[in-house]
Amino acid sequence: MARKNPFVLPILKWVGGKRQLLDSIEPLIPKCSTYYEPFIGGGAVLFSRQPDKAVINDSNRELINVYLTIKEEPEALIEKLNEHKEKNSEAYFYRIRALDRDKKVFERMTNVERAARSIYLNKTCYNGLFRVNSSGEFNSPWGRYKNPNITNETTINALHSYFNKADIIIKCGDYKAALKGIRKGAFVYLDPPYMPISSSASFTGYTAGGFGEKEQIVLKEQCDALNAKGVQFLLSNSSCPFIEDLYKDYIIEHVNAKRAINANPEKRGDIKEVLVRNYELDG
């Protein structure tokens, strides 16, 4: 494995991001031929790990467009972000946010324009929360930050270098398709939308679809299929009876995570999560 670049970091703040849990997750990741992450989200684990060979995927088209644009057109992206930085204001934020309300206009936007919009909105919206409504339209409000790091040139250049030096396949679609053809020797880290432990904790707003009990059961069946192939997997999810019963045949560890996203500010804070795996640790 090549030497890690400390500037390879998440470019977006993402719901359920794993930066604060890296100390718990990192020691559980075994050596592997190919690293798979089919729910990449903000990519904290990938960017901390920086594997030489990886397959990453997410169903969120705008998120994956950010990663592809960083890989292919970083200079143009930085230029567009500087433009957003110069014009940043509450009125400008809502004008940029509204661009996805007209599908014809939105589809005509270039990949660079869409990626810059996603990063700009993420850096300036309330709580850095990437959230869409049932129509897939970004709907987080203005965040009122004094000096948001909109351009973040250092991170973009570091990610560009990593995406091009390593063998990284970037996919956009269903997680099951991203795992097709996987072979023994690979490793999969699964960080799906969590099973809500209460109505107030429920949050699957970064895609227009939901991820409920039915989807969790299908995901568990995918884990069983990986296990049958001899593929090692590690899965993050909420600590609740449904999930713990679903994965009772595997190794379950509990970890505490701080979550800053809840409709009620008083309910933000430590919550229990689980790390599920199908392998023993070496040593």
C-alpha positions as CSV (number, residue, x, y, z in Angstrom):
1,M,0.0,0.0,0.0
2,A,1.3,3.4,-0.9
3,R,2.0,6.0,1.8
4,K,-1.2,7.7,2.9
5,N,-1.8,11.3,2.0
6,P,-3.2,13.2,5.2
7,F,-5.1,15.6,2.9
8,V,-7.2,12.9,1.4
9,L,-10.4,13.7,3.4
10,P,-14.1,13.8,2.9
11,I,-15.1,16.8,0.7
12,L,-18.8,16.7,1.9
13,K,-20.4,16.5,5.2
14,W,-22.7,13.5,5.0
15,V,-25.5,12.1,7.2
16,G,-24.1,9.2,9.3
17,G,-20.5,10.1,8.3
18,K,-17.9,7.8,10.0
19,R,-15.0,10.2,10.8
20,Q,-15.7,10.0,14.5
21,L,-15.9,6.2,14.5
22,L,-12.7,5.6,12.5
23,D,-10.8,4.5,15.7
24,S,-13.4,1.7,16.1
25,I,-13.7,0.7,12.4
26,E,-10.1,0.9,11.2
27,P,-8.8,-2.0,13.4
28,L,-11.6,-4.3,12.2
29,I,-10.6,-4.0,8.5
30,P,-8.5,-6.9,7.3
31,K,-6.0,-7.0,4.4
32,C,-7.8,-7.6,1.1
33,S,-7.2,-7.8,-2.6
34,T,-10.0,-5.2,-3.4
35,Y,-11.9,-2.9,-1.0
36,Y,-15.6,-2.5,-1.8
37,E,-17.8,0.2,-0.4
38,P,-21.3,0.1,-2.0
39,F,-22.8,2.9,0.1
40,I,-19.9,5.3,-0.1
41,G,-21.6,8.5,1.2
42,G,-18.9,11.0,2.5
43,G,-16.2,8.3,2.1
44,A,-14.5,8.8,5.5
45,V,-13.4,5.1,5.8
46,L,-12.2,4.9,2.2
47,F,-10.2,8.1,2.5
48,S,-8.7,7.1,5.8
49,R,-7.8,3.7,4.5
50,Q,-6.7,4.8,1.0
51,P,-6.6,1.2,-0.5
52,D,-4.7,0.7,-3.7
53,K,-7.6,-1.0,-5.4
54,A,-11.3,-0.3,-4.6
55,V,-14.8,-0.3,-6.0
56,I,-17.1,2.4,-4.6
57,N,-20.7,3.1,-5.3
58,D,-23.7,5.1,-4.2
59,S,-27.2,5.5,-5.5
60,N,-27.0,9.3,-5.1
61,R,-26.2,10.6,-8.6
62,E,-25.1,14.1,-7.5
63,L,-22.7,12.6,-4.9
64,I,-21.1,10.3,-7.4
65,N,-20.9,13.2,-9.9
66,V,-18.8,15.1,-7.3
67,Y,-16.3,12.3,-7.1
68,L,-16.1,11.8,-10.9
69,T,-15.7,15.6,-11.4
70,I,-12.9,15.7,-8.8
71,K,-11.2,12.8,-10.6
72,E,-11.6,14.3,-14.1
73,E,-11.9,18.1,-13.9
74,P,-10.5,19.5,-10.6
75,E,-9.3,22.8,-12.0
76,A,-12.7,23.7,-13.6
77,L,-14.4,22.6,-10.4
78,I,-12.2,24.9,-8.2
79,E,-12.8,27.8,-10.6
80,K,-16.6,27.3,-10.3
81,L,-16.4,27.0,-6.5
82,N,-14.4,30.3,-6.3
83,E,-17.3,31.9,-8.3
84,H,-19.8,30.6,-5.8
85,K,-17.6,31.8,-2.9
86,E,-17.5,35.3,-4.3
87,K,-21.3,35.5,-4.8
88,N,-22.3,33.7,-1.6
89,S,-25.3,35.2,0.2
90,E,-28.6,34.0,1.4
91,A,-30.4,35.1,-1.8
92,Y,-27.7,33.5,-4.0
93,F,-27.9,30.3,-1.9
94,Y,-31.6,29.9,-2.6
95,R,-31.2,30.7,-6.3
96,I,-28.6,27.9,-6.6
97,R,-30.7,25.6,-4.5
98,A,-33.7,26.1,-6.8
99,L,-31.8,25.0,-10.0
100,D,-33.1,21.4,-9.6
101,R,-36.7,22.5,-9.5
102,D,-36.7,22.8,-13.3
103,K,-35.6,19.4,-14.6
104,K,-34.8,20.6,-18.1
105,V,-32.6,23.3,-16.8
106,F,-30.9,21.0,-14.3
107,E,-30.2,18.3,-17.0
108,R,-28.5,20.9,-19.2
109,M,-26.0,21.8,-16.5
110,T,-22.5,20.4,-17.0
111,N,-21.0,17.9,-14.6
112,V,-18.7,20.7,-13.2
113,E,-21.7,23.0,-12.6
114,R,-23.6,20.2,-10.8
115,A,-20.7,19.1,-8.7
116,A,-19.9,22.7,-7.7
117,R,-23.5,23.3,-6.8
118,S,-23.5,20.1,-4.6
119,I,-20.4,21.2,-2.7
120,Y,-21.5,24.8,-2.4
121,L,-24.9,23.9,-1.0
122,N,-23.3,21.3,1.4
123,K,-20.8,24.0,2.7
124,T,-23.4,26.7,3.2
125,C,-26.7,24.9,4.1
126,Y,-27.9,24.5,7.7
127,N,-25.9,21.9,9.6
128,G,-24.1,20.9,6.4
129,L,-27.0,18.5,5.8
130,F,-27.4,17.0,2.3
131,R,-31.2,16.4,2.2
132,V,-33.6,16.0,-0.6
133,N,-37.4,15.8,-0.7
134,S,-39.5,13.0,-2.3
135,S,-39.0,14.5,-5.7
136,G,-35.2,14.4,-5.3
137,E,-34.9,18.2,-4.8
138,F,-32.4,19.6,-2.4
139,N,-34.3,21.2,0.4
140,S,-31.9,22.1,3.3
141,P,-32.2,25.8,4.3
142,W,-29.5,28.5,4.4
143,G,-26.9,28.0,7.1
144,R,-25.8,31.6,7.9
145,Y,-22.1,30.6,8.3
146,K,-19.6,33.6,8.4
147,N,-16.7,32.1,6.4
148,P,-17.5,28.6,5.0
149,N,-14.7,26.7,3.3
150,I,-16.4,26.6,0.0
151,T,-13.5,26.0,-2.4
152,N,-11.4,23.6,-0.3
153,E,-8.7,23.4,-3.0
154,T,-6.3,21.3,-0.9
155,T,-8.8,18.5,-0.4
156,I,-10.0,18.6,-4.0
157,N,-6.4,18.3,-5.3
158,A,-5.5,15.5,-2.8
159,L,-8.6,13.5,-3.8
160,H,-7.9,14.1,-7.5
161,S,-4.4,12.6,-7.0
162,Y,-5.7,9.6,-5.0
163,F,-8.5,8.8,-7.5
164,N,-6.0,8.8,-10.4
165,K,-3.0,7.1,-8.7
166,A,-5.0,4.2,-7.2
167,D,-7.2,1.7,-9.1
168,I,-10.6,3.1,-8.1
169,I,-13.8,2.1,-9.9
170,I,-16.6,4.6,-9.2
171,K,-20.1,3.4,-9.8
172,C,-23.6,5.0,-9.4
173,G,-26.5,2.6,-8.9
174,D,-27.9,-0.1,-6.7
175,Y,-25.5,-1.5,-4.2
176,K,-26.3,-5.1,-5.2
177,A,-25.0,-4.4,-8.8
178,A,-21.8,-2.9,-7.3
179,L,-21.1,-6.3,-5.6
180,K,-21.6,-8.4,-8.7
181,G,-18.7,-10.6,-9.5
182,I,-17.0,-10.1,-6.2
183,R,-14.5,-12.8,-5.3
184,K,-13.0,-14.3,-2.2
185,G,-10.1,-12.2,-1.0
186,A,-12.1,-9.0,-1.4
187,F,-13.5,-7.0,1.6
188,V,-16.8,-5.1,1.8
189,Y,-17.6,-2.3,4.2
190,L,-21.3,-1.6,4.2
191,D,-22.7,1.6,5.6
192,P,-26.3,1.7,4.5
193,P,-29.1,4.1,5.6
194,Y,-29.6,3.0,9.2
195,M,-32.7,1.4,10.6
196,P,-34.5,4.2,12.5
197,I,-34.7,3.5,16.3
198,S,-37.4,6.1,16.7
199,S,-39.5,8.3,14.4
200,S,-37.4,11.4,15.4
201,A,-34.2,9.6,14.6
202,S,-35.3,8.5,11.1
203,F,-33.3,10.1,8.3
204,T,-32.9,8.7,4.8
205,G,-33.2,12.1,3.1
206,Y,-30.1,12.0,1.0
207,T,-31.9,10.0,-1.6
208,A,-35.5,10.2,-2.7
209,G,-36.3,6.6,-1.8
210,G,-36.6,5.1,1.7
211,F,-34.7,2.2,3.4
212,G,-37.0,0.4,5.8
213,E,-37.4,-3.1,7.2
214,K,-37.8,-4.7,3.8
215,E,-34.7,-3.2,2.4
216,Q,-32.7,-4.1,5.6
217,I,-33.8,-7.7,5.1
218,V,-32.7,-7.7,1.5
219,L,-29.3,-6.2,2.6
220,K,-28.9,-9.0,5.2
221,E,-29.5,-11.6,2.4
222,Q,-26.7,-9.9,0.4
223,C,-24.5,-10.3,3.5
224,D,-25.4,-14.0,3.7
225,A,-24.4,-14.3,0.0
226,L,-21.1,-12.6,0.7
227,N,-20.5,-14.9,3.6
228,A,-21.3,-18.0,1.5
229,K,-18.7,-16.9,-1.0
230,G,-16.1,-16.5,1.7
231,V,-16.0,-12.7,1.3
232,Q,-15.3,-10.8,4.5
233,F,-17.7,-8.0,5.3
234,L,-18.1,-5.3,8.0
235,L,-21.5,-3.5,8.4
236,S,-22.5,-0.5,10.4
237,N,-26.1,0.1,11.5
238,S,-28.2,1.3,14.4
239,S,-28.3,-0.6,17.6
240,C,-31.9,-1.8,17.9
241,P,-33.7,-5.2,18.4
242,F,-34.6,-5.6,14.8
243,I,-31.0,-5.2,13.5
244,E,-29.5,-7.2,16.3
245,D,-31.9,-10.1,15.8
246,L,-31.4,-9.9,12.0
247,Y,-27.6,-10.3,12.3
248,K,-27.6,-12.6,15.4
249,D,-25.6,-15.3,13.5
250,Y,-22.7,-12.9,13.0
251,I,-20.3,-11.0,15.4
252,I,-21.8,-7.9,16.7
253,E,-19.9,-5.1,18.5
254,H,-21.5,-2.0,20.0
255,V,-20.0,1.5,19.6
256,N,-21.1,5.0,20.8
257,A,-21.4,7.7,18.1
258,K,-22.3,11.3,18.4
259,R,-25.0,12.3,16.0
260,A,-25.6,16.0,15.3
261,I,-28.7,15.6,13.1
262,N,-32.1,15.4,14.8
263,A,-35.2,17.6,14.6
264,N,-35.0,18.1,18.3
265,P,-31.5,19.6,19.3
266,E,-31.9,18.2,22.8
267,K,-31.9,14.7,21.3
268,R,-28.6,15.1,19.5
269,G,-25.6,13.4,21.1
270,D,-24.4,9.9,21.9
271,I,-26.3,7.0,20.4
272,K,-25.4,3.3,20.2
273,E,-24.5,1.8,16.9
274,V,-23.5,-1.7,15.9
275,L,-20.6,-3.1,13.8
276,V,-21.4,-6.5,12.4
277,R,-18.8,-8.8,10.8
278,N,-18.4,-12.4,9.6
279,Y,-14.7,-13.0,10.5
280,E,-12.5,-13.3,13.5
281,L,-9.6,-10.8,13.9
282,D,-6.1,-12.1,13.4
283,G,-4.1,-12.5,16.5
